[in-house]
Amino acid sequence: MREKSYDTGTERRETAVLVSLITPEVKKEISDPEHSLQELVQLAETAGVEVLSTLVQNKEAKDTKWFIGKGKVEELRAVADELGATTAIFDQELSGAQVRNLEEALDLKIVDRTQLILDIFAQRAKTREGIIQVELAQLSYLLPRLSGHGKNLSRLGGGIGTRGPGESKLETDRRHIRGRISDLKAQLEEVVRHRKLHRARRKKAGVVQVALVGYTNAGKSTLLRELTQADVYVENQLFATLDPTSRILELPNGREVVLTDTVGFIQNLPHDLIAAFRATLEEVNEADLVLHVVDCSSPMREEQMSVVERILDELGASGKPTITLFNKKDLYEGDTRQMLRGTSGDSLLISAYVMDDLISLRQRIQDKLTGDTITFVLPAERGDLIALAYRSGEVIGQDVDGDNGELRLKVQVSRQQYEINGHQLQPFIKQ
């Protein structure tokens, strides 16, 4: 988030005071509001904002007019004036009326957590699909709050001088936004149609898909780069990469799978953003295996895992075969055995920069994707079934019975492929 200095034509960095309101309701949703505020600091810095100070208020309930108490508004104005802040960023979502009231009282730009995340996504989006999705999310967020953004758009007020053209301008803004949302949804539907076609082709071709998911900055992109030598942007910041990236990963047995890095999750990820990015996120639904990457050095590790699991559940991808990867082991200072004991299912403690860990991970992926070893006895003249058996996994043994005209194949089957082909090969399994 940068402001343009019109006298010089240069851009100057925005400066902000961050504000968090802690109520009993907030404590129910977020186990550690202080950590949430620290995360807001990281989000602001990622967006290019200089954080000057933070302000916290404990209150029984949010103020319907100001969100924070009126006394806290006065304190915020004094702090902003003293430090020369241009913006106030709130850790919770604000209504349009609250934005308007705070702007008028403080003479500052007012931004909430959702807007901040949307701004970061807008900076990060590079592909046509990503740009469409971000704009759709921004407009969906803005439309119901249009009357609250007094400094950015004309708004309808009450009394003399606010009727007529003012109302028309607001309605024009609303119609324009609704029309643009319809256009974007139509474009996105076309993207979704193409994506579904690609999925169907990959499925038909027997492509095995593995998806990297995790909290933002857990190390997914680093892992993709180190596993596949992918040329992807890697940086120690939130949402360093936004658009999904897929690369070929070769397993120890020589078979290739497609490894996809998805957008990172974060607590209170805006609903409009999840809705707009559903087509992208649903790539996880098509995955044969999910790699849940966790920053094991984070003090909020368990909460971050819960956020990821909840969003996957919303997407309908919670039942997928999963390997939990506790990444950044070099930064973890606790008892690793105890940490792993507290997890269910498959898990690995790794560092994306340690070669032995990457070798172990490749083997674990192979083991997870591979089913049982099955022997098929096929008629030698059935080339179609023989080809099907070869596509269903890795042939580790072959024997020809010339007398009976049969071919005996010992196959270490791929779980995903055998689900597709198994019904055709079932009658030829040797018990």
Residue pairs with C-beta under 8 A, 6 or more apart in sequence:
1 14
1 47
1 48
1 49
1 87
1 111
1 116
1 119
2 11
2 12
2 13
2 14
2 48
3 11
3 12
3 14
3 86
4 10
4 11
4 12
5 11
5 12
13 48
13 49
13 50
14 48
14 49
14 50
14 86
14 87
14 109
15 49
15 50
15 52
15 83
15 84
15 85
15 86
15 87
16 44
16 49
16 50
16 51
16 52
16 85
16 86
16 87
16 88
16 89
16 111
17 51
17 52
17 53
17 54
17 55
17 76
17 79
17 80
17 83
17 85
17 87
17 88
17 89
18 37
18 40
18 41
18 44
18 51
18 53
18 54
18 55
18 88
18 89
18 90
18 91
19 54
19 55
19 56
19 57
19 68
19 76
19 88
19 89
19 90
19 91
20 33
20 36
20 37
20 40
20 54
20 55
20 56
20 57
20 90
20 91
20 92
21 56
21 57
21 59
21 62
21 67
21 68
21 90
21 91
21 92
22 33
22 56
22 57
22 58
22 59
23 58
23 59
23 60
23 61
23 62
24 60
25 61
26 33
26 92
27 33
30 36
30 267
30 268
31 303
32 300
32 303
33 56
33 91
35 299
35 300
35 303
36 91
36 267
36 268
37 54
37 56
37 91
39 238
39 266
39 267
40 89
40 91
40 113
40 116
41 51
41 54
42 237
42 238
43 113
43 116
43 117
43 120
43 238
44 51
44 89
44 116
45 51
45 237
46 120
46 237
46 238
46 239
47 116
47 119
47 120
47 123
48 123
49 87
49 89
52 83
52 84
52 85
53 79
53 83
53 85
55 72
55 75
55 76
55 79
57 68
57 69
57 72
59 68
59 69
62 68
62 92
63 69
63 70
64 98
65 97
65 98
65 101
66 72
66 73
66 98
66 101
66 102
66 105
67 90
67 92
67 94
67 95
67 98
67 102
68 76
73 102
73 105
73 106
76 88
76 106
77 105
77 106
79 85
80 88
80 106
80 108
85 108
86 108
86 109
87 108
87 109
87 110
87 111
88 102
88 106
88 108
88 109
88 110
88 111
89 111
89 112
89 113
89 116
90 110
90 111
90 112
90 113
91 112
91 113
92 112
92 113
93 112
93 113
93 114
93 268
94 102
94 110
94 112
94 148
95 145
95 148
96 144
96 145
96 146
96 147
96 148
96 149
97 147
97 148
98 148
99 110
99 112
99 145
99 148
99 149
99 150
100 147
100 148
100 149
100 150
100 155
102 108
102 110
103 109
103 110
103 150
103 151
104 150
109 151
111 119
113 268
114 141
114 268
114 270
114 272
115 141
117 239
117 266
117 269
117 270
117 273
118 134
118 137
118 138
118 141
118 270
118 272
118 273
120 238
120 239
121 130
121 134
121 137
121 239
121 242
121 273
122 134
122 135
122 138
124 130
124 239
124 240
124 241
124 242
124 243
125 131
125 133
125 134
125 242
125 243
126 242
126 243
127 243
128 191
129 188
129 191
129 243
129 279
129 280
130 242
130 243
130 280
132 184
132 187
132 188
132 191
133 188
133 276
133 277
133 279
133 280
134 273
134 276
135 180
135 184
136 181
136 184
136 185
136 188
136 272
136 276
137 270
137 272
137 273
137 275
137 276
137 277
138 272
139 177
139 180
139 181
139 184
140 181
140 272
140 275
140 276
141 270
141 272
142 149
142 177
143 174
143 177
143 178
143 181
146 153
146 155
146 170
146 173
146 174
146 177
147 155
147 156
147 170
148 155
149 155
153 170
153 173
154 166
154 169
154 170
154 173
155 166
155 170
156 162
156 166
156 167
156 170
157 166
188 276
188 279
191 279
192 279
195 279
195 283
199 286
202 209
202 258
202 286
203 286
203 420
206 391
206 416
206 417
206 420
207 257
207 258
208 255
208 257
208 258
208 288
208 289
208 369
208 414
208 416
208 417
209 257
209 258
209 260
209 283
209 286
209 287
209 288
209 289
210 249
210 257
210 258
210 259
210 260
210 287
210 288
210 289
210 290
210 291
210 365
210 369
211 259
211 260
211 262
211 283
211 284
211 287
211 289
211 290
211 291
212 220
212 223
212 224
212 259
212 260
212 261
212 262
212 291
212 293
213 220
213 262
213 265
213 284
213 290
213 291
213 292
213 293
213 308
213 312
214 220
214 264
214 265
214 292
214 293
214 294
214 295
214 308
215 264
215 265
215 266
215 294
215 295
215 298
215 304
215 305
215 307
215 308
216 238
216 239
216 264
216 265
216 266
217 236
217 237
217 238
217 240
217 264
217 295
218 264
218 293
218 294
218 295
218 304
218 327
219 293
219 295
219 327
219 328
219 352
220 261
220 262
220 264
220 293
221 232
221 233
221 234
221 240
221 241
221 245
221 261
222 234
222 352
222 353
223 261
223 291
223 293
223 325
223 327
223 352
224 230
224 232
224 245
224 247
224 259
224 261
225 231
225 232
225 234
226 352
226 353
226 358
227 247
227 249
227 259
227 358
227 361
227 362
228 247
228 248
228 249
228 259
230 245
230 247
232 241
232 245
232 261
233 240
233 241
234 240
234 241
238 264
238 266
239 263
239 264
239 266
241 261
241 263
241 264
242 263
243 263
244 260
244 261
244 262
244 263
244 280
244 283
245 260
245 261
246 258
246 259
246 260
246 261
247 258
247 259
248 256
248 257
248 258
248 259
249 256
249 257
249 258
249 259
249 362
249 365
250 256
250 362
251 257
251 362
251 363
251 365
251 366
251 369
252 359
252 362
252 363
252 366
253 366
253 394
255 366
255 394
255 414
257 288
257 365
257 369
260 283
260 287
262 280
262 281
262 283
262 284
263 277
263 280
263 281
265 307
265 308
265 311
266 307
267 303
267 304
267 307
269 307
269 311
274 281
274 311
274 314
278 315
281 311
281 315
282 315
282 316
282 317
284 290
284 312
284 315
284 317
284 320
285 315
285 316
285 317
285 320
287 317
287 320
288 321
288 369
288 415
288 416
289 320
289 321
289 322
289 323
289 365
289 368
289 369
290 312
290 317
290 320
290 321
290 322
290 323
291 322
291 323
291 325
291 365
292 305
292 308
292 322
292 323
292 324
292 325
293 325
293 327
294 301
294 304
294 305
294 324
294 325
294 326
294 327
295 301
295 304
295 327
295 328
296 326
296 327
296 328
296 329
296 331
296 332
296 336
296 339
296 349
297 328
297 331
297 332
297 333
298 304
305 324
309 318
312 318
312 320
321 368
321 415
322 345
322 346
323 345
323 346
323 347
323 348
323 361
323 364
323 365
323 368
324 343
324 345
324 346
324 347
324 348
325 347
325 348
325 350
325 361
326 332
326 336
326 339
326 340
326 347
326 348
326 349
326 350
327 350
327 351
327 352
328 351
328 352
329 336
329 349
329 350
329 351
329 357
330 351
330 353
330 354
332 339
336 349
339 349
340 347
340 349
346 364
346 368
348 357
348 360
348 361
348 364
350 357
350 358
350 360
350 361
351 357
352 358
369 414
369 415
369 416
370 393
370 394
370 412
370 413
370 414
370 415
371 393
371 412
371 413
371 414
371 415
371 418
372 412
372 413
373 396
373 410
373 411
373 412
373 413
374 393
374 410
374 411
374 413
374 418
374 429
375 397
375 408
375 409
375 410
375 411
375 429
375 430
376 385
376 389
376 408
376 409
376 411
376 425
376 428
376 429
376 430
377 406
377 407
377 408
377 428
377 429
377 430
378 385
378 386
378 389
378 406
378 407
378 408
378 409
378 428
379 385
379 405
379 406
379 407
380 400
380 405
380 406
380 407
381 405
385 424
385 425
385 428
386 407
386 409
388 421
388 424
388 425
389 395
389 409
389 411
389 421
389 425
390 409
390 411
391 417
391 421
392 411
392 413
392 414
392 417
392 418
392 421
392 422
392 425
393 411
393 412
393 413
393 414
393 417
393 418
394 411
394 412
394 414
395 409
395 410
395 411
396 410
396 411
396 412
397 408
397 409
397 410
398 407
398 408
398 409
398 410
399 407
399 408
400 406
400 407
400 408
401 407
401 408
408 430
413 422
418 425
